[in-house]
Amino acid sequence: MPLDIHLDDVVRLRKPHPCGGYEWVVVRLGADIGLRCTTCGRRVLLPRRELEKRLKAFVKHATPYPDPHV
Ligand SMILES: [Zn+2]
């Protein structure tokens, strides 16, 4: 199943960044996915398949389902 990922999504990876941060913001989409560490601000590029392997969970989806009460 292809990874359903969007710009500004926040994801949690299995292994922490050397700075200790686990959470990353998606800053670029393509064959390689650009991620920015939310703890230290550093950017990395990961091939999509690599990200699929390392991804543990979504912390926040950038485009949530519309709130029916609004
Ligand atoms: Zn970091």
N, CA, C, O and the ligand as a Tripos MOL2 file, in Angstrom:
@<TRIPOS>MOLECULE
protein
  281   279    71     0     0
PROTEIN
NO_CHARGES

@<TRIPOS>ATOM
      1 N           0.8510   -1.1910    0.0000 N.3       1 MET1
      2 CA          0.0000    0.0000    0.0000 C.3       1 MET1
      3 C           0.8890    1.2450    0.0000 C.2       1 MET1
      4 O           1.7890    1.3630    0.8320 O.2       1 MET1
      5 N           0.6450    2.1650   -0.9200 N.am      2 PRO2
      6 CA          1.5000    3.3600   -0.9640 C.3       2 PRO2
      7 C           1.3030    4.2080    0.2770 C.2       2 PRO2
      8 O           0.2320    4.2460    0.8820 O.2       2 PRO2
      9 N           2.3650    4.8720    0.6220 N.am      3 LEU3
     10 CA          2.3360    5.7110    1.8140 C.3       3 LEU3
     11 C           1.5130    6.9570    1.5280 C.2       3 LEU3
     12 O           1.7590    7.6710    0.5560 O.2       3 LEU3
     13 N           0.5400    7.2030    2.3810 N.am      4 ASP4
     14 CA         -0.3200    8.3720    2.2120 C.3       4 ASP4
     15 C           0.2520    9.4970    3.0660 C.2       4 ASP4
     16 O          -0.0200    9.5910    4.2630 O.2       4 ASP4
     17 N           1.0460   10.3410    2.4280 N.am      5 ILE5
     18 CA          1.7460   11.3680    3.2020 C.3       5 ILE5
     19 C           1.6180   12.7040    2.4890 C.2       5 ILE5
     20 O           1.6200   12.7680    1.2600 O.2       5 ILE5
     21 N           1.5080   13.7570    3.2650 N.am      6 HIS6
     22 CA          1.3010   15.0900    2.6960 C.3       6 HIS6
     23 C           2.2510   16.0910    3.3190 C.2       6 HIS6
     24 O           2.8260   15.8520    4.3810 O.2       6 HIS6
     25 N           2.4080   17.2260    2.6350 N.am      7 LEU7
     26 CA          3.2170   18.3080    3.1810 C.3       7 LEU7
     27 C           2.6410   18.7440    4.5190 C.2       7 LEU7
     28 O           1.4250   18.8190    4.6930 O.2       7 LEU7
     29 N           3.5270   19.0290    5.4560 N.am      8 ASP8
     30 CA          3.1690   19.5050    6.7990 C.3       8 ASP8
     31 C           2.6270   18.4130    7.7230 C.2       8 ASP8
     32 O           2.2680   18.6900    8.8670 O.2       8 ASP8
     33 N           2.5680   17.1820    7.2320 N.am      9 ASP9
     34 CA          2.2430   16.0950    8.1510 C.3       9 ASP9
     35 C           3.3850   15.9780    9.1660 C.2       9 ASP9
     36 O           4.5380   16.2690    8.8480 O.2       9 ASP9
     37 N           3.0620   15.5610   10.3600 N.am     10 VAL10
     38 CA          4.1050   15.3020   11.3580 C.3      10 VAL10
     39 C           4.1520   13.8000   11.5900 C.2      10 VAL10
     40 O           3.1320   13.1710   11.8700 O.2      10 VAL10
     41 N           5.3450   13.2320   11.4720 N.am     11 VAL11
     42 CA          5.4860   11.7800   11.6180 C.3      11 VAL11
     43 C           6.4870   11.4440   12.7220 C.2      11 VAL11
     44 O           7.3510   12.2460   13.0770 O.2      11 VAL11
     45 N           6.3410   10.2550   13.2380 N.am     12 ARG12
     46 CA          7.2580    9.7540   14.2570 C.3      12 ARG12
     47 C           8.0110    8.5660   13.6650 C.2      12 ARG12
     48 O           7.4030    7.6510   13.1110 O.2      12 ARG12
     49 N           9.3280    8.5860   13.7840 N.am     13 LEU13
     50 CA         10.1410    7.4980   13.2320 C.3      13 LEU13
     51 C          10.5620    6.5330   14.3350 C.2      13 LEU13
     52 O          10.4980    6.8390   15.5250 O.2      13 LEU13
     53 N          11.0010    5.3450   13.8860 N.am     14 ARG14
     54 CA         11.3580    4.2970   14.8560 C.3      14 ARG14
     55 C          12.6070    4.6380   15.6470 C.2      14 ARG14
     56 O          12.7230    4.3100   16.8270 O.2      14 ARG14
     57 N          13.5390    5.3040   14.9770 N.am     15 LYS15
     58 CA         14.7790    5.6490   15.6680 C.3      15 LYS15
     59 C          14.8710    7.1580   15.8210 C.2      15 LYS15
     60 O          14.4920    7.8980   14.9130 O.2      15 LYS15
     61 N          15.3680    7.6190   16.9530 N.am     16 PRO16
     62 CA         15.4760    9.0680   17.1580 C.3      16 PRO16
     63 C          16.6180    9.6670   16.3420 C.2      16 PRO16
     64 O          17.5970    8.9990   16.0100 O.2      16 PRO16
     65 N          16.4530   10.9490   16.0340 N.am     17 HIS17
     66 CA         17.5370   11.7140   15.4360 C.3      17 HIS17
     67 C          18.6440   11.8080   16.4900 C.2      17 HIS17
     68 O          18.3610   11.7090   17.6840 O.2      17 HIS17
     69 N          19.9060   11.9990   16.0660 N.am     18 PRO18
     70 CA         20.9800   12.1510   17.0490 C.3      18 PRO18
     71 C          20.6910   13.2410   18.0910 C.2      18 PRO18
     72 O          21.2230   13.1820   19.1990 O.2      18 PRO18
     73 N          19.8690   14.2200   17.7580 N.am     19 CYS19
     74 CA         19.5520   15.2830   18.7170 C.3      19 CYS19
     75 C          18.5500   14.8090   19.7690 C.2      19 CYS19
     76 O          18.3040   15.5070   20.7520 O.2      19 CYS19
     77 N          17.9720   13.6190   19.5630 N.am     20 GLY20
     78 CA         17.0150   13.0970   20.5320 C.3      20 GLY20
     79 C          15.5680   13.2230   20.0920 C.2      20 GLY20
     80 O          14.6640   12.7040   20.7470 O.2      20 GLY20
     81 N          15.3460   13.9290   18.9580 N.am     21 GLY21
     82 CA         13.9790   14.1370   18.4970 C.3      21 GLY21
     83 C          13.4300   12.9430   17.7300 C.2      21 GLY21
     84 O          14.1450   12.2840   16.9760 O.2      21 GLY21
     85 N          12.1500   12.6820   17.9390 N.am     22 TYR22
     86 CA         11.4920   11.5820   17.2220 C.3      22 TYR22
     87 C          10.5380   12.0940   16.1430 C.2      22 TYR22
     88 O          10.1470   11.3410   15.2520 O.2      22 TYR22
     89 N          10.1630   13.3680   16.2220 N.am     23 GLU23
     90 CA          9.1080   13.8430   15.3420 C.3      23 GLU23
     91 C           9.6520   14.7070   14.2080 C.2      23 GLU23
     92 O          10.5610   15.5170   14.3880 O.2      23 GLU23
     93 N           9.0590   14.5010   13.0330 N.am     24 TRP24
     94 CA          9.5250   15.1680   11.8160 C.3      24 TRP24
     95 C           8.3520   15.7670   11.0570 C.2      24 TRP24
     96 O           7.2550   15.2090   11.0480 O.2      24 TRP24
     97 N           8.5920   16.9070   10.4210 N.am     25 VAL25
     98 CA          7.5790   17.5320    9.5800 C.3      25 VAL25
     99 C           7.9410   17.2520    8.1280 C.2      25 VAL25
    100 O           9.1060   17.3480    7.7420 O.2      25 VAL25
    101 N           6.9490   16.9100    7.3310 N.am     26 VAL26
    102 CA          7.1820   16.6620    5.9140 C.3      26 VAL26
    103 C           7.2940   18.0040    5.1940 C.2      26 VAL26
    104 O           6.3540   18.7990    5.2070 O.2      26 VAL26
    105 N           8.4350   18.2540    4.5700 N.am     27 VAL27
    106 CA          8.6600   19.5370    3.9110 C.3      27 VAL27
    107 C           8.8240   19.4030    2.4050 C.2      27 VAL27
    108 O           8.8630   20.4110    1.7000 O.2      27 VAL27
    109 N           8.9190   18.1960    1.9050 N.am     28 ARG28
    110 CA          9.0840   18.0050    0.4730 C.3      28 ARG28
    111 C           8.5720   16.6230    0.0910 C.2      28 ARG28
    112 O           8.8230   15.6370    0.7840 O.2      28 ARG28
    113 N           7.8510   16.5710   -1.0250 N.am     29 LEU29
    114 CA          7.3590   15.2910   -1.5180 C.3      29 LEU29
    115 C           7.9610   14.9980   -2.8740 C.2      29 LEU29
    116 O           8.3010   15.9140   -3.6220 O.2      29 LEU29
    117 N           8.0920   13.7300   -3.1900 N.am     30 GLY30
    118 CA          8.6510   13.3230   -4.4730 C.3      30 GLY30
    119 C           9.1650   11.9100   -4.3360 C.2      30 GLY30
    120 O           8.7110   11.1580   -3.4720 O.2      30 GLY30
    121 N          10.1180   11.5410   -5.1910 N.am     31 ALA31
    122 CA         10.7270   10.2190   -5.0550 C.3      31 ALA31
    123 C          11.4370   10.1570   -3.7030 C.2      31 ALA31
    124 O          11.4630    9.1140   -3.0480 O.2      31 ALA31
    125 N          12.0070   11.2820   -3.3000 N.am     32 ASP32
    126 CA         12.5790   11.4000   -1.9620 C.3      32 ASP32
    127 C          11.6740   12.3100   -1.1440 C.2      32 ASP32
    128 O          11.1400   13.3000   -1.6450 O.2      32 ASP32
    129 N          11.5180   11.9560    0.1090 N.am     33 ILE33
    130 CA         10.6820   12.7480    1.0010 C.3      33 ILE33
    131 C          11.5840   13.6070    1.8870 C.2      33 ILE33
    132 O          12.4960   13.1010    2.5400 O.2      33 ILE33
    133 N          11.3190   14.8910    1.8980 N.am     34 GLY34
    134 CA         12.0880   15.7850    2.7580 C.3      34 GLY34
    135 C          11.4280   15.9030    4.1240 C.2      34 GLY34
    136 O          10.2240   16.1310    4.2350 O.2      34 GLY34
    137 N          12.2420   15.7450    5.1550 N.am     35 LEU35
    138 CA         11.7280   15.8270    6.5220 C.3      35 LEU35
    139 C          12.5450   16.8360    7.3030 C.2      35 LEU35
    140 O          13.7570   16.9440    7.1170 O.2      35 LEU35
    141 N          11.8740   17.5810    8.1830 N.am     36 ARG36
    142 CA         12.5800   18.4980    9.0710 C.3      36 ARG36
    143 C          12.3630   18.0490   10.5140 C.2      36 ARG36
    144 O          11.2320   17.8640   10.9620 O.2      36 ARG36
    145 N          13.4540   17.8820   11.2140 N.am     37 CYS37
    146 CA         13.3870   17.4660   12.6140 C.3      37 CYS37
    147 C          12.7220   18.5940   13.4150 C.2      37 CYS37
    148 O          13.1440   19.7480   13.3420 O.2      37 CYS37
    149 N          11.6810   18.2480   14.1780 N.am     38 THR38
    150 CA         10.9760   19.2980   14.9220 C.3      38 THR38
    151 C          11.7530   19.7290   16.1520 C.2      38 THR38
    152 O          11.4350   20.7510   16.7590 O.2      38 THR38
    153 N          12.7680   18.9630   16.5270 N.am     39 THR39
    154 CA         13.5450   19.2980   17.7200 C.3      39 THR39
    155 C          14.7140   20.2240   17.4000 C.2      39 THR39
    156 O          14.9190   21.2260   18.0850 O.2      39 THR39
    157 N          15.4850   19.8910   16.3570 N.am     40 CYS40
    158 CA         16.6750   20.6910   16.0670 C.3      40 CYS40
    159 C          16.5630   21.4580   14.7530 C.2      40 CYS40
    160 O          17.4120   22.2980   14.4570 O.2      40 CYS40
    161 N          15.5110   21.1760   13.9530 N.am     41 GLY41
    162 CA         15.3110   21.9210   12.7260 C.3      41 GLY41
    163 C          16.1170   21.4440   11.5320 C.2      41 GLY41
    164 O          16.0370   22.0340   10.4540 O.2      41 GLY41
    165 N          16.8850   20.3950   11.7090 N.am     42 ARG42
    166 CA         17.6990   19.8920   10.6150 C.3      42 ARG42
    167 C          16.8420   19.1600    9.5770 C.2      42 ARG42
    168 O          15.8540   18.5080    9.9180 O.2      42 ARG42
    169 N          17.2370   19.2790    8.3090 N.am     43 ARG43
    170 CA         16.4840   18.6190    7.2450 C.3      43 ARG43
    171 C          17.2090   17.4000    6.7230 C.2      43 ARG43
    172 O          18.4370   17.3720    6.6530 O.2      43 ARG43
    173 N          16.4380   16.3940    6.3560 N.am     44 VAL44
    174 CA         17.0060   15.2110    5.7090 C.3      44 VAL44
    175 C          16.1190   14.8320    4.5390 C.2      44 VAL44
    176 O          14.9470   15.2020    4.4820 O.2      44 VAL44
    177 N          16.6980   14.0860    3.6050 N.am     45 LEU45
    178 CA         15.9390   13.5200    2.5070 C.3      45 LEU45
    179 C          15.9850   12.0030    2.6400 C.2      45 LEU45
    180 O          17.0550   11.4120    2.7890 O.2      45 LEU45
    181 N          14.8110   11.3820    2.5860 N.am     46 LEU46
    182 CA         14.7550    9.9260    2.6570 C.3      46 LEU46
    183 C          14.0110    9.4110    1.4430 C.2      46 LEU46
    184 O          12.9670    9.9500    1.0770 O.2      46 LEU46
    185 N          14.5470    8.3580    0.8050 N.am     47 PRO47
    186 CA         13.7580    7.7300   -0.2550 C.3      47 PRO47
    187 C          12.4340    7.2570    0.3280 C.2      47 PRO47
    188 O          12.3720    6.8270    1.4800 O.2      47 PRO47
    189 N          11.3890    7.3390   -0.4630 N.am     48 ARG48
    190 CA         10.0490    6.9990    0.0140 C.3      48 ARG48
    191 C          10.0050    5.6110    0.6740 C.2      48 ARG48
    192 O           9.3730    5.4300    1.7150 O.2      48 ARG48
    193 N          10.6780    4.6460    0.0600 N.am     49 ARG49
    194 CA         10.6490    3.2860    0.6150 C.3      49 ARG49
    195 C          11.3270    3.2220    1.9730 C.2      49 ARG49
    196 O          10.9040    2.5030    2.8780 O.2      49 ARG49
    197 N          12.3980    4.0020    2.0810 N.am     50 GLU50
    198 CA         13.1180    4.0290    3.3550 C.3      50 GLU50
    199 C          12.2200    4.6240    4.4440 C.2      50 GLU50
    200 O          12.1730    4.1310    5.5710 O.2      50 GLU50
    201 N          11.5200    5.6810    4.0830 N.am     51 LEU51
    202 CA         10.6230    6.3100    5.0470 C.3      51 LEU51
    203 C           9.5240    5.3340    5.4730 C.2      51 LEU51
    204 O           9.1640    5.2730    6.6480 O.2      51 LEU51
    205 N           8.9930    4.5680    4.5070 N.am     52 GLU52
    206 CA          7.9510    3.5990    4.8410 C.3      52 GLU52
    207 C           8.4530    2.6050    5.8840 C.2      52 GLU52
    208 O           7.7100    2.1850    6.7720 O.2      52 GLU52
    209 N           9.7200    2.2390    5.7600 N.am     53 LYS53
    210 CA         10.2920    1.2870    6.7140 C.3      53 LYS53
    211 C          10.4980    1.9090    8.0880 C.2      53 LYS53
    212 O          10.3150    1.2580    9.1160 O.2      53 LYS53
    213 N          10.8820    3.1830    8.0840 N.am     54 ARG54
    214 CA         11.2190    3.8200    9.3690 C.3      54 ARG54
    215 C          10.0380    4.4530   10.0720 C.2      54 ARG54
    216 O          10.0930    4.7280   11.2710 O.2      54 ARG54
    217 N           8.9780    4.6820    9.3350 N.am     55 LEU55
    218 CA          7.8300    5.3740    9.9130 C.3      55 LEU55
    219 C           7.1680    4.5390   11.0110 C.2      55 LEU55
    220 O           6.8630    3.3620   10.8180 O.2      55 LEU55
    221 N           6.9590    5.1550   12.1310 N.am     56 LYS56
    222 CA          6.2890    4.4380   13.2080 C.3      56 LYS56
    223 C           4.8290    4.8470   13.2970 C.2      56 LYS56
    224 O           3.9420    4.0010   13.4060 O.2      56 LYS56
    225 N           4.5880    6.1430   13.2510 N.am     57 ALA57
    226 CA          3.2160    6.6120   13.3900 C.3      57 ALA57
    227 C           3.0800    8.0350   12.8650 C.2      57 ALA57
    228 O           4.0530    8.7840   12.7770 O.2      57 ALA57
    229 N           1.8500    8.3840   12.5210 N.am     58 PHE58
    230 CA          1.5610    9.7690   12.1950 C.3      58 PHE58
    231 C           1.2060   10.4780   13.4900 C.2      58 PHE58
    232 O           0.3980    9.9900   14.2800 O.2      58 PHE58
    233 N           1.8160   11.6280   13.6960 N.am     59 VAL59
    234 CA          1.5000   12.4190   14.8880 C.3      59 VAL59
    235 C           0.3510   13.3590   14.5520 C.2      59 VAL59
    236 O          -0.5570   13.5740   15.3540 O.2      59 VAL59
    237 N           0.4150   13.9150   13.3370 N.am     60 LYS60
    238 CA         -0.6090   14.8830   12.9340 C.3      60 LYS60
    239 C          -0.7200   14.8710   11.4180 C.2      60 LYS60
    240 O           0.2920   14.8900   10.7180 O.2      60 LYS60
    241 N          -1.9270   14.8390   10.9180 N.am     61 HIS61
    242 CA         -2.1420   14.9780    9.4890 C.3      61 HIS61
    243 C          -2.3940   16.4430    9.1820 C.2      61 HIS61
    244 O          -3.1620   17.1150    9.8710 O.2      61 HIS61
    245 N          -1.7350   16.9280    8.1350 N.am     62 ALA62
    246 CA         -1.8480   18.3430    7.8050 C.3      62 ALA62
    247 C          -3.2490   18.6960    7.3270 C.2      62 ALA62
    248 O          -3.7130   19.8180    7.5300 O.2      62 ALA62
    249 N          -3.9240   17.7390    6.6910 N.am     63 THR63
    250 CA         -5.2540   18.0020    6.1530 C.3      63 THR63
    251 C          -6.2480   17.0410    6.7860 C.2      63 THR63
    252 O          -6.6160   16.0280    6.1910 O.2      63 THR63
    253 N          -6.6760   17.3680    7.9970 N.am     64 PRO64
    254 CA         -7.6280   16.4890    8.6880 C.3      64 PRO64
    255 C          -8.9880   16.5000    7.9960 C.2      64 PRO64
    256 O          -9.2920   17.3730    7.1820 O.2      64 PRO64
    257 N          -9.7810   15.5130    8.3440 N.am     65 TYR65
    258 CA        -11.1240   15.4780    7.7810 C.3      65 TYR65
    259 C         -11.8760   16.7180    8.2480 C.2      65 TYR65
    260 O         -11.6850   17.1760    9.3740 O.2      65 TYR65
    261 N         -12.7210   17.2550    7.3950 N.am     66 PRO66
    262 CA        -13.4660   18.4720    7.7820 C.3      66 PRO66
    263 C         -14.2950   18.2190    9.0320 C.2      66 PRO66
    264 O         -14.9010   17.1600    9.1930 O.2      66 PRO66
    265 N         -14.3080   19.1960    9.8960 N.am     67 ASP67
    266 CA        -15.0850   19.0940   11.1080 C.3      67 ASP67
    267 C         -16.5560   19.3240   10.7770 C.2      67 ASP67
    268 O         -16.9090   20.3910   10.2750 O.2      67 ASP67
    269 N         -17.4140   18.3550   11.0440 N.am     68 PRO68
    270 CA        -18.8470   18.5060   10.6640 C.3      68 PRO68
    271 C         -19.5580   19.6090   11.4170 C.2      68 PRO68
    272 O         -20.6520   20.0180   11.0280 O.2      68 PRO68
    273 N         -18.9550   20.0990   12.4900 N.am     69 HIS69
    274 CA        -19.6080   21.1350   13.2890 C.3      69 HIS69
    275 C         -19.3060   22.5510   12.8140 C.2      69 HIS69
    276 O         -19.9150   23.5130   13.2800 O.2      69 HIS69
    277 N         -18.3690   22.6700   11.8920 N.am     70 VAL70
    278 CA        -18.0120   24.0110   11.4250 C.3      70 VAL70
    279 C         -18.8900   24.3840   10.2290 C.2      70 VAL70
    280 O         -18.7530   25.4780    9.6800 O.2      70 VAL70
    281 ZN         17.0740   16.5970   15.2640 Zn       71 ZN71
@<TRIPOS>BOND
     1     1     2 1
     2     2     3 1
     3     3     4 2
     4     3     5 am
     5     5     6 1
     6     6     7 1
     7     7     8 2
     8     7     9 am
     9     9    10 1
    10    10    11 1
    11    11    12 2
    12    11    13 am
    13    13    14 1
    14    14    15 1
    15    15    16 2
    16    15    17 am
    17    17    18 1
    18    18    19 1
    19    19    20 2
    20    19    21 am
    21    21    22 1
    22    22    23 1
    23    23    24 2
    24    23    25 am
    25    25    26 1
    26    26    27 1
    27    27    28 2
    28    27    29 am
    29    29    30 1
    30    30    31 1
    31    31    32 2
    32    31    33 am
    33    33    34 1
    34    34    35 1
    35    35    36 2
    36    35    37 am
    37    37    38 1
    38    38    39 1
    39    39    40 2
    40    39    41 am
    41    41    42 1
    42    42    43 1
    43    43    44 2
    44    43    45 am
    45    45    46 1
    46    46    47 1
    47    47    48 2
    48    47    49 am
    49    49    50 1
    50    50    51 1
    51    51    52 2
    52    51    53 am
    53    53    54 1
    54    54    55 1
    55    55    56 2
    56    55    57 am
    57    57    58 1
    58    58    59 1
    59    59    60 2
    60    59    61 am
    61    61    62 1
    62    62    63 1
    63    63    64 2
    64    63    65 am
    65    65    66 1
    66    66    67 1
    67    67    68 2
    68    67    69 am
    69    69    70 1
    70    70    71 1
    71    71    72 2
    72    71    73 am
    73    73    74 1
    74    74    75 1
    75    75    76 2
    76    75    77 am
    77    77    78 1
    78    78    79 1
    79    79    80 2
    80    79    81 am
    81    81    82 1
    82    82    83 1
    83    83    84 2
    84    83    85 am
    85    85    86 1
    86    86    87 1
    87    87    88 2
    88    87    89 am
    89    89    90 1
    90    90    91 1
    91    91    92 2
    92    91    93 am
    93    93    94 1
    94    94    95 1
    95    95    96 2
    96    95    97 am
    97    97    98 1
    98    98    99 1
    99    99   100 2
   100    99   101 am
   101   101   102 1
   102   102   103 1
   103   103   104 2
   104   103   105 am
   105   105   106 1
   106   106   107 1
   107   107   108 2
   108   107   109 am
   109   109   110 1
   110   110   111 1
   111   111   112 2
   112   111   113 am
   113   113   114 1
   114   114   115 1
   115   115   116 2
   116   115   117 am
   117   117   118 1
   118   118   119 1
   119   119   120 2
   120   119   121 am
   121   121   122 1
   122   122   123 1
   123   123   124 2
   124   123   125 am
   125   125   126 1
   126   126   127 1
   127   127   128 2
   128   127   129 am
   129   129   130 1
   130   130   131 1
   131   131   132 2
   132   131   133 am
   133   133   134 1
   134   134   135 1
   135   135   136 2
   136   135   137 am
   137   137   138 1
   138   138   139 1
   139   139   140 2
   140   139   141 am
   141   141   142 1
   142   142   143 1
   143   143   144 2
   144   143   145 am
   145   145   146 1
   146   146   147 1
   147   147   148 2
   148   147   149 am
   149   149   150 1
   150   150   151 1
   151   151   152 2
   152   151   153 am
   153   153   154 1
   154   154   155 1
   155   155   156 2
   156   155   157 am
   157   157   158 1
   158   158   159 1
   159   159   160 2
   160   159   161 am
   161   161   162 1
   162   162   163 1
   163   163   164 2
   164   163   165 am
   165   165   166 1
   166   166   167 1
   167   167   168 2
   168   167   169 am
   169   169   170 1
   170   170   171 1
   171   171   172 2
   172   171   173 am
   173   173   174 1
   174   174   175 1
   175   175   176 2
   176   175   177 am
   177   177   178 1
   178   178   179 1
   179   179   180 2
   180   179   181 am
   181   181   182 1
   182   182   183 1
   183   183   184 2
   184   183   185 am
   185   185   186 1
   186   186   187 1
   187   187   188 2
   188   187   189 am
   189   189   190 1
   190   190   191 1
   191   191   192 2
   192   191   193 am
   193   193   194 1
   194   194   195 1
   195   195   196 2
   196   195   197 am
   197   197   198 1
   198   198   199 1
   199   199   200 2
   200   199   201 am
   201   201   202 1
   202   202   203 1
   203   203   204 2
   204   203   205 am
   205   205   206 1
   206   206   207 1
   207   207   208 2
   208   207   209 am
   209   209   210 1
   210   210   211 1
   211   211   212 2
   212   211   213 am
   213   213   214 1
   214   214   215 1
   215   215   216 2
   216   215   217 am
   217   217   218 1
   218   218   219 1
   219   219   220 2
   220   219   221 am
   221   221   222 1
   222   222   223 1
   223   223   224 2
   224   223   225 am
   225   225   226 1
   226   226   227 1
   227   227   228 2
   228   227   229 am
   229   229   230 1
   230   230   231 1
   231   231   232 2
   232   231   233 am
   233   233   234 1
   234   234   235 1
   235   235   236 2
   236   235   237 am
   237   237   238 1
   238   238   239 1
   239   239   240 2
   240   239   241 am
   241   241   242 1
   242   242   243 1
   243   243   244 2
   244   243   245 am
   245   245   246 1
   246   246   247 1
   247   247   248 2
   248   247   249 am
   249   249   250 1
   250   250   251 1
   251   251   252 2
   252   251   253 am
   253   253   254 1
   254   254   255 1
   255   255   256 2
   256   255   257 am
   257   257   258 1
   258   258   259 1
   259   259   260 2
   260   259   261 am
   261   261   262 1
   262   262   263 1
   263   263   264 2
   264   263   265 am
   265   265   266 1
   266   266   267 1
   267   267   268 2
   268   267   269 am
   269   269   270 1
   270   270   271 1
   271   271   272 2
   272   271   273 am
   273   273   274 1
   274   274   275 1
   275   275   276 2
   276   275   277 am
   277   277   278 1
   278   278   279 1
   279   279   280 2
@<TRIPOS>SUBSTRUCTURE
     1 MET1         2 RESIDUE 1 A MET
     2 PRO2         6 RESIDUE 1 A PRO
     3 LEU3        10 RESIDUE 1 A LEU
     4 ASP4        14 RESIDUE 1 A ASP
     5 ILE5        18 RESIDUE 1 A ILE
     6 HIS6        22 RESIDUE 1 A HIS
     7 LEU7        26 RESIDUE 1 A LEU
     8 ASP8        30 RESIDUE 1 A ASP
     9 ASP9        34 RESIDUE 1 A ASP
    10 VAL10       38 RESIDUE 1 A VAL
    11 VAL11       42 RESIDUE 1 A VAL
    12 ARG12       46 RESIDUE 1 A ARG
    13 LEU13       50 RESIDUE 1 A LEU
    14 ARG14       54 RESIDUE 1 A ARG
    15 LYS15       58 RESIDUE 1 A LYS
    16 PRO16       62 RESIDUE 1 A PRO
    17 HIS17       66 RESIDUE 1 A HIS
    18 PRO18       70 RESIDUE 1 A PRO
    19 CYS19       74 RESIDUE 1 A CYS
    20 GLY20       78 RESIDUE 1 A GLY
    21 GLY21       82 RESIDUE 1 A GLY
    22 TYR22       86 RESIDUE 1 A TYR
    23 GLU23       90 RESIDUE 1 A GLU
    24 TRP24       94 RESIDUE 1 A TRP
    25 VAL25       98 RESIDUE 1 A VAL
    26 VAL26      102 RESIDUE 1 A VAL
    27 VAL27      106 RESIDUE 1 A VAL
    28 ARG28      110 RESIDUE 1 A ARG
    29 LEU29      114 RESIDUE 1 A LEU
    30 GLY30      118 RESIDUE 1 A GLY
    31 ALA31      122 RESIDUE 1 A ALA
    32 ASP32      126 RESIDUE 1 A ASP
    33 ILE33      130 RESIDUE 1 A ILE
    34 GLY34      134 RESIDUE 1 A GLY
    35 LEU35      138 RESIDUE 1 A LEU
    36 ARG36      142 RESIDUE 1 A ARG
    37 CYS37      146 RESIDUE 1 A CYS
    38 THR38      150 RESIDUE 1 A THR
    39 THR39      154 RESIDUE 1 A THR
    40 CYS40      158 RESIDUE 1 A CYS
    41 GLY41      162 RESIDUE 1 A GLY
    42 ARG42      166 RESIDUE 1 A ARG
    43 ARG43      170 RESIDUE 1 A ARG
    44 VAL44      174 RESIDUE 1 A VAL
    45 LEU45      178 RESIDUE 1 A LEU
    46 LEU46      182 RESIDUE 1 A LEU
    47 PRO47      186 RESIDUE 1 A PRO
    48 ARG48      190 RESIDUE 1 A ARG
    49 ARG49      194 RESIDUE 1 A ARG
    50 GLU50      198 RESIDUE 1 A GLU
    51 LEU51      202 RESIDUE 1 A LEU
    52 GLU52      206 RESIDUE 1 A GLU
    53 LYS53      210 RESIDUE 1 A LYS
    54 ARG54      214 RESIDUE 1 A ARG
    55 LEU55      218 RESIDUE 1 A LEU
    56 LYS56      222 RESIDUE 1 A LYS
    57 ALA57      226 RESIDUE 1 A ALA
    58 PHE58      230 RESIDUE 1 A PHE
    59 VAL59      234 RESIDUE 1 A VAL
    60 LYS60      238 RESIDUE 1 A LYS
    61 HIS61      242 RESIDUE 1 A HIS
    62 ALA62      246 RESIDUE 1 A ALA
    63 THR63      250 RESIDUE 1 A THR
    64 PRO64      254 RESIDUE 1 A PRO
    65 TYR65      258 RESIDUE 1 A TYR
    66 PRO66      262 RESIDUE 1 A PRO
    67 ASP67      266 RESIDUE 1 A ASP
    68 PRO68      270 RESIDUE 1 A PRO
    69 HIS69      274 RESIDUE 1 A HIS
    70 VAL70      278 RESIDUE 1 A VAL
    71 ZN71       281 GROUP 0 **** ****
